[in-house]
């Protein structure tokens, strides 16, 4: 073969190699999360076999109830609305190396804040009242979770422990307020704040049948991704998360970034609580403690704290939760079955972190290059 032909052949191989390397680099972040998800599903399948239940029937029901029909999708999307914002409450601080798992507390207090505004200032015009409720919910959530960042910065308090304990305190505080100072005397069997006036209720997105909290959650995910990946604040946060000492040497305000990002995450969780009050429950009550904050932890970890990846991860987990009732009725399983299922997936996700730097799709290709 002539020298020009050899050169052309080598250039063609090089182009194909670069193209393959690019594809593998794009797919690499998805590999371990998807492998962990599959491993968790297989582990739960073994569990189902041990208790005498068909895994095939279980997963068929999960698909039908979560994604199989238009009604299923409506139910799934309705559950996804607060989960998107709850997951961001975990993902944003995680980019600074903080493990905040107390989003449930911000959700319930954000809902109480929104209900209190509607109750104490009932004469506002509809749009003004809704805006005031959203601001109140976001502000309460920002103060609650932002305080966790402040405790970490000023006192060195572990954010994981403090956020978890404060979530229990928040739920107790919510129960005290809706059963005491803010209770509507007409709410006998289920203590709650006064029902919202119709002017303060948030309607549905036309043609979808899901309230506007879903759109707010998706927009929030996109904006947070832009903040993290495309701005100097996000770049600084990623440096702090990678090596806080190096960030301090470079003069970055690590403490202010911790407080700011935890407050931002908390404001989004509080906004989720406000949407639950204004669009779903119609008042602040114990239903606000629906476990959205804890499911948000699983979603954020599955998405590797990538704000855009939170969107598909949320749809998946929302579908799982939407299938709980059908699984319970058809297979005669306890209502906690889906919780166990999610727990096994979470275990697989945590275990997969041990292999994050050891297993990559382009690993064999890089070895070939070095050889």
C-alpha positions in Angstrom: 0.0 0.0 0.0 1.3 3.5 -0.9 2.4 6.0 1.8 -0.6 8.4 1.0 -3.0 5.5 1.4 -1.4 4.5 4.7 -1.7 8.0 5.9 -5.3 8.3 4.9 -6.1 5.0 6.6 -4.4 6.1 9.8 -6.2 9.4 9.8 -9.5 7.6 9.3 -8.8 5.3 12.3 -7.8 8.4 14.4 -11.1 10.1 13.5 -13.1 7.1 14.4 -11.2 6.7 17.7 -11.8 10.4 18.6 -15.5 10.0 17.7 -15.8 6.8 19.8 -14.0 8.5 22.7 -16.3 11.5 22.5 -19.4 9.2 22.6 -18.0 7.2 25.6 -17.2 10.4 27.4 -20.8 11.6 27.0 -22.2 8.3 28.1 -19.8 7.7 31.0 -21.7 9.9 33.6 -24.8 7.8 32.9 -23.1 4.4 33.2 -22.8 4.0 37.0 -26.2 5.5 37.9 -28.0 3.3 35.4 -26.0 0.3 36.6 -26.8 1.1 40.2 -30.5 1.4 39.3 -30.5 -1.9 37.5 -28.6 -3.6 40.4 -31.2 -2.2 42.9 -34.0 -3.6 40.8 -32.4 -7.0 40.5 -31.8 -7.0 44.3 -35.5 -6.2 44.9 -36.5 -8.9 42.4 -34.6 -11.4 44.6 -36.5 -10.1 47.6 -39.8 -10.5 45.9 -38.9 -14.1 45.0 -38.1 -14.8 48.6 -41.5 -13.6 49.7 -43.3 -15.6 47.0 -44.2 -12.7 44.6 -43.5 -12.6 40.9 -40.9 -9.8 40.0 -42.3 -9.7 36.4 -45.8 -9.0 37.6 -44.5 -6.4 40.1 -42.5 -4.5 37.5 -45.4 -4.8 35.0 -47.8 -3.2 37.5 -45.2 -0.5 38.2 -44.9 0.4 34.6 -48.7 0.4 34.0 -49.5 2.5 37.0 -46.6 5.0 36.5 -46.2 5.3 32.8 -48.7 3.0 31.0 -51.6 5.4 30.3 -52.3 9.1 30.1 -54.0 8.9 33.5 -50.8 7.3 34.9 -48.7 10.0 33.4 -50.9 12.7 35.0 -50.5 11.0 38.3 -46.8 10.7 37.9 -46.3 14.3 36.8 -48.4 15.5 39.7 -46.1 13.7 42.1 -43.0 14.9 40.3 -43.7 18.6 40.9 -42.6 18.8 44.5 -39.9 16.1 44.0 -38.0 18.3 41.5 -37.7 21.1 44.0 -36.9 18.7 46.9 -34.1 17.1 44.9 -32.5 20.5 44.2 -32.4 21.1 47.9 -30.0 18.2 48.2 -28.1 18.7 44.9 -27.2 22.3 45.3 -25.4 22.0 48.6 -23.8 18.8 47.4 -21.8 20.7 44.8 -20.0 22.2 47.7 -19.5 18.9 49.4 -22.4 19.3 51.8 -24.8 16.4 52.4 -28.0 18.1 53.4 -30.9 15.7 53.9 -33.4 17.9 55.7 -35.5 19.1 52.8 -38.6 17.7 54.4 -38.4 20.3 57.1 -38.2 23.2 54.6 -41.2 21.8 52.7 -43.5 21.5 55.7 -42.5 24.9 57.0 -42.7 26.5 53.6 -46.3 25.2 53.3 -47.1 26.6 56.8 -45.6 30.0 55.8 -47.7 30.1 52.7 -50.9 29.1 54.6 -50.2 31.7 57.3 -49.9 34.5 54.7 -53.2 33.6 53.1 -54.8 33.3 56.5 -53.4 36.6 58.0 -53.8 38.7 54.9 -56.9 37.5 53.1 -57.7 40.8 51.4 -55.0 40.8 48.8 -55.8 40.5 45.0 -55.4 37.0 43.7 -52.0 37.3 41.8 -50.5 39.4 44.7 -51.7 36.8 47.2 -50.3 33.9 45.3 -46.9 35.7 44.9 -46.9 36.6 48.6 -47.5 32.9 49.5 -44.7 31.7 47.2 -42.3 34.3 48.6 -43.2 33.4 52.2 -42.7 29.7 51.5 -39.3 30.3 49.8 -38.2 32.6 52.5 -39.0 30.3 55.3 -37.3 27.4 53.6 -34.2 29.6 52.9 -33.9 30.6 56.5 -34.4 27.0 57.7 -31.8 25.3 55.4 -29.6 28.3 55.2 -29.2 28.1 59.0 -27.7 24.6 58.5 -25.0 26.1 56.2 -24.4 28.8 58.8 -24.0 26.2 61.6 -21.5 24.3 59.4 -19.5 27.5 58.6 -19.5 29.2 62.0 -19.6 26.3 64.4 -18.4 23.3 62.4 -21.7 21.4 63.0 -22.1 18.4 60.7 -24.7 19.4 58.2 -26.1 15.9 57.7 -26.9 15.4 61.3 -28.2 18.9 61.9 -30.4 18.9 58.8 -31.9 15.5 59.7 -32.6 16.6 63.3 -34.0 20.0 62.2 -36.4 18.2 59.9 -38.0 16.4 62.8 -38.2 19.8 64.7 -39.8 21.4 61.6 -42.5 18.7 61.5 -43.2 19.1 65.2 -43.3 22.9 64.8 -45.7 22.5 61.9 -48.0 20.3 64.0 -47.9 22.8 66.8 -48.8 25.7 64.5 -51.7 24.0 62.6 -53.1 22.5 65.8 -52.7 25.7 67.8 -52.2 29.4 66.7 -53.0 28.9 63.0 -55.8 26.3 63.4 -59.1 26.9 61.6 -61.8 26.2 64.2 -63.8 24.5 61.5 -61.1 21.8 60.9 -62.3 19.2 63.5 -60.9 15.8 62.4 -57.9 17.1 60.5 -56.4 20.3 62.1 -55.3 22.8 59.4 -55.1 26.4 58.5 -58.2 28.1 57.0 -59.0 27.0 53.5 -57.5 29.2 50.8 -59.8 31.6 49.0 -60.3 30.5 45.4 -58.4 33.5 44.3 -55.3 32.1 45.9 -55.5 28.7 44.4 -53.0 27.7 41.6 -54.6 26.1 38.6 -53.5 23.4 36.2 -51.2 23.7 33.1 -53.6 23.6 30.1 -53.7 20.2 28.4 -51.7 18.3 31.1 -53.9 18.3 34.2 -51.0 19.0 36.5 -50.5 22.2 38.5 -48.0 24.9 37.6 -45.6 23.6 40.3 -44.3 21.1 37.7 -43.3 23.9 35.3 -41.7 25.8 38.2 -39.7 22.7 39.1 -38.4 22.1 35.6 -37.5 25.8 35.1 -35.7 25.7 38.5 -33.7 22.7 37.4 -32.6 24.4 34.2 -31.7 27.7 36.0 -29.8 25.8 38.7 -27.8 23.9 36.0 -26.9 27.2 34.4 -25.9 28.7 37.8 -23.6 25.7 38.6 -22.2 25.1 35.1 -22.1 28.5 33.4 -21.5 31.1 36.0 -18.5 32.2 38.2 -20.6 31.5 41.3 -21.1 27.9 40.2 -17.5 27.5 39.3 -16.5 28.8 42.7 -18.9 26.4 44.4 -17.4 23.5 42.5 -13.9 24.5 43.6 -15.1 24.6 47.2 -16.7 21.2 46.8 -13.5 19.8 45.3 -11.0 21.1 47.9 -12.2 23.7 50.4 -8.6 24.5 51.6 -7.5 25.2 48.0 -10.5 27.4 47.6 -9.7 29.4 50.7 -6.1 29.8 49.6 -7.4 31.2 46.3 -9.4 33.7 48.4 -12.9 32.3 47.6 -15.6 33.0 50.2 -16.2 29.4 51.1 -18.4 30.2 54.1 -20.7 32.6 52.2 -21.0 30.1 49.3 -22.1 27.4 51.8 -24.7 29.6 53.3 -25.9 30.9 50.0 -26.3 27.6 48.3 -27.9 25.9 51.3 -30.3 28.9 51.5 -31.1 28.6 47.8 -31.8 24.9 48.1 -34.0 25.6 51.1 -35.9 28.2 49.3 -36.7 25.8 46.5 -37.9 23.2 49.0 -40.0 25.8 50.8 -41.4 26.8 47.4 -42.5 23.1 46.9 -44.4 23.3 50.2 -46.1 26.5 49.1 -47.2 24.9 45.8 -48.5 21.9 47.8 -50.7 24.3 49.8 -51.8 26.5 46.9 -52.3 23.8 44.3 -53.0 20.5 46.1 -54.2 20.6 49.7 -55.8 24.1 49.8 -54.5 24.6 53.4 -51.5 23.8 55.5 -51.9 20.5 57.4 -50.1 17.3 58.4 -50.4 16.1 54.7 -47.4 18.4 54.0 -45.1 15.8 55.6 -45.5 13.4 52.7 -41.9 12.2 52.5 -41.1 14.3 49.4 -37.9 15.6 51.1 -36.6 12.1 51.7 -37.4 10.9 48.2 -35.6 13.9 46.9 -32.4 12.6 48.5 -32.6 9.4 46.4 -33.3 11.4 43.2 -30.4 13.8 43.8 -28.0 10.9 44.4 -29.2 9.0 41.4 -28.7 12.1 39.3 -25.2 12.6 40.7 -26.3 16.0 41.8 -26.6 17.2 38.2 -29.5 19.6 38.1 -30.6 18.6 34.6 -30.4 14.9 35.3 -32.7 15.5 38.2 -35.6 15.9 35.7 -35.6 12.3 34.3 -34.6 10.8 37.7 -37.6 12.5 39.2 -40.0 11.2 36.6 -38.7 7.7 37.3 -39.2 7.9 41.1 -42.5 9.7 40.7 -43.7 6.8 38.6 -42.6 4.4 41.3 -44.6 6.2 43.9 -47.6 6.5 41.7 -47.7 2.7 41.4 -47.8 2.1 45.1 -51.6 1.8 45.4 -52.0 -0.6 42.5 -49.2 -2.8 43.7 -50.7 -3.0 47.1 -54.1 -3.9 45.8 -53.1 -6.4 43.0 -50.3 -8.2 44.8 -51.6 -7.9 48.4 -48.3 -6.3 49.5 -47.9 -3.8 52.3 -48.0 -0.1 51.4 -44.4 0.2 52.4 -43.3 -2.0 49.5 -42.3 0.9 47.2 -40.4 2.4 50.1 -38.4 -0.8 50.5 -37.9 -0.9 46.7 -36.5 2.7 46.7 -34.3 1.9 49.7 -32.6 -1.0 47.8 -32.0 1.3 44.9 -30.5 3.9 47.2 -28.2 1.2 48.7 -27.0 0.3 45.2 -26.4 4.0 44.4 -24.3 4.5 47.5 -22.3 1.3 46.8 -21.7 2.4 43.2 -19.8 5.5 44.5 -17.0 3.2 45.5 -16.4 2.4 41.8 -16.8 5.9 40.5 -13.1 6.4 39.6 -12.4 2.7 38.9 -15.0 1.9 36.3 -15.3 4.1 33.2 -16.6 3.4 29.7 -13.5 4.9 28.1 -11.1 3.2 30.4 -10.1 0.4 28.0 -9.7 3.0 25.2 -7.3 5.0 27.4 -5.3 1.9 28.3 -5.0 1.1 24.6 -3.6 4.6 23.9 -1.1 4.2 26.7 -0.1 0.8 25.3 
